[in-house]
Amino acid sequence: MTDFALTLSDISGCRLGPVSIALVPGEIAGLVGPAGAGKTRLLRVAAGVRRPNTGDVRVWGMSIADPAARLLIGYASDGAAFPHALTVQEVLLYYARLHCARSNGNGRSPRSVAREALEIAGLAAARELRVEALGRADLHRLNLAQAALGGRRVLLLDELLSGLDAFARRDLRGRIARLAAEGVAVLITSRDPAALERLAARVLVMRDGRIVRAGPLATLLAERVLEVILDAPPPEPPPGFRVTAAGIEAPLAGRTVEAALALCRAHRLPVRATRVRVKSLEEVVLETHDSQ
């Protein structure tokens, strides 16, 4: 048995590539980047919805073309549409019947599969509501429910946290984290990197169909920045600094605060105050984009 829940090997085509990704069971990996970077295209390839020109997608060691692999992977697409006249329970029963027909039931009824999905997504109280009556947060929960339905072991979640208020986002993050704690591997995209800072253990930054930076979130966010507030902007910043609205700033990689401030004094800058902060994931993504 493979150690990986999902592998994408040398994927190219569909304006992607080459791209290679491997997720272990229980891992939450965030895929971030600007609009048009290729995040949705990559998830569609991983889900088997689109076929790349070259490369291989495997779920628990099985080809994505294998019906058994398809039963293990769930896909929540960005802006998924459900029939407005159906209730939440009717939508999930439809997907549950398809799942049970493909899996020969595995000893479970569609109703029990749908009921479990309602609980996973926190939709039990809304089961009788029609889709047309749902708010944005419950539509996102319904999208998660249909993806996770039937005990799927790999989830591909496209912008599932986007456009939500802080409370709904926190609730969904908690539900995704609980699935991961049970061994489900999750690949989730976001146009807003801040949405993934409290969820993803690893981050992959995409641009122009390629992964241009990747690493553990803790490592990416460990970089420190010295902010220097000045009475007046300098005509030219010291080496390694950049001008900001309040003064100048520079990463502290490889040097101390004292050394950076000594450089400011050498340039006779009117320093009013300083502070050290860690980079946000948004900054990491923007710097990666600007440096390409």
VENQUI-V634064 format. One line per field, one symbol per residue. ss: DSSP state (H for helix, E for strand, C for the rest). phi: phi as a letter, one per 20 degrees, with the letter a starting at -180 (. if undefined). psi: psi as a letter, one per 30 degrees, with the letter a starting at -180 (. if undefined). A space follows every 10 residues. Layout:
BEGIN
ss->???
phi->???
psi->???
END
This chain:
BEGIN
ss->CCCEEEEEEE EEECCEEEEE EEEECCCEEE EECCCCCCHH HHHHHHCCCC CCCEEEEEEC CEECCCHHHH CCEEEECCCC CCCCCCEHHH HHHHHHHHHH HHCHHHHCCH HHHHHHHHHH HCCHHHCCCE HHHCCHHHHH HHHHHHHHCC CCCEEEEECC CCCCCHHHHH HHHHHHHHHH HCCCEEEEEE CCHHHHCCCC CEEEEEECCE EEEEEEHHHH CCCEEEEEEE CCCCCCCCCC CEECCCEEEE ECCCCCHHHH HHHHHHCCCC EEEEEEEECC HHHHHHHHHH HC
phi->.fedebcddl fbollcofcc bcdegneddd dcqfgnfoff ffffffenfc dffcobdcdl neffffgfff feddcdefmg ddgfeeegff fffgffffff ffdlnlmdeg fffffffgfg emdgfdgeff gfefegffff fffffffegn mgdcdddelf efmdffffff ffgfffffff fenfecdcda fdgffdfdcf eccdedblnc edbbrggfff eefdcedced fbfffbffgn dcfcferbbb fegnbeffff ffffffelef feabbdcefe fffgffffff ef
psi->klfkekkjjh kllhhllkkk kkklkfkjkk jlllkgfgee eeeeeefgek klellkkkjh fkkffkeeef ffkkkjlkhk klkfflleee eeeeeeeeee efggehgkle eeeeeeeeee fhgefgefkl effkleefee eeeeefefkg hkfkkjjjhf gkglleeeee eeeeeeeeee fggkkkjklk fjeffffgek fkkkkkkhgl jfkllkeeee gfklkkkjkl fkklfkllkf llklefcllk kgjglleeee eeeeefghki kelllkllkl eeeeeeeeef f.
END
